[in-house]
Amino acid sequence: MRYRRWLGLSVVTITLGAAAWAALTPIRTGSRDVLFEIPKGTWARRMAGNKIEILPSRIRLTLGLRDILVLKNLDDVPQIFGPTLMMPGQSFRLPFAVASDYQFACTAHASGQMTIIVEPKPESAWARIWWRLRELVGAVGW
């Protein structure tokens, strides 16, 4: 009986401690860049009739943390992203300064469009908890 109580208290204590850490600790990231690559042979596979998705249709960024989109064209042909023509081997860096939803034309997508969702920096305790949970879920791949 004591073991169950001790185990229950331990689980509650660990959970509350993790929540307090997630809420109160400032968020730091190693880099503000979020890199996506257009793989070699993408255009050839599309021309052969293969339906491939190489980039997500929506990309989420966070101001002040991960707010620079980096696209790298590893394909053999030029790719267009918004008003920019990326030659083979070329990279394109797009920093964001305003939280909003952005629509871009993108030849690397079968639909021809990509949405970039730029969210404000999580300032409140609850916002930091939710941001960390979403990052954890995204990293695990759920």
Steps between C-alpha positions, in 0.01 A plus 500: 500500500782743587673416175194604298469827687872570457479417128194724455666791680817451297307510171311814607821670617685418178206616287464829690876557486508442124203734450666770714824465303313519166307807615776700666817421307568728201502321166836484326577336168833416343410665172220715372522328159244242391651310204308320226671338203364427155661163421689420183276339238175661623412652163587179310281289731209741458540496120495118517157524663598426859296685759757606757475739792844635586404804704212538744210708372515700825809605689475646851757753617527694827623859522826540685557124525470331163409779262733456202388266223788351303428316175777314321456381143690174455304418183641516146258772388415848628216531752282802571401606851291818507678753280835322533659269243733251670754345268626144564719495810381843613354581842246767588462653848177677587484664846160593641440799731118503526272225628251412225405236243688531171414337167774434246508348155736201510593277206625231739138431601256302292234761589738783410446676836644503849370663818739638759340557840707735714387504861591755767769415752343314795528757780256366760557190710214311332622600154848363581352173626289453184792599273727244668232229481445567128877488439524172693211344308649619168843360587353164596285494186158440654 
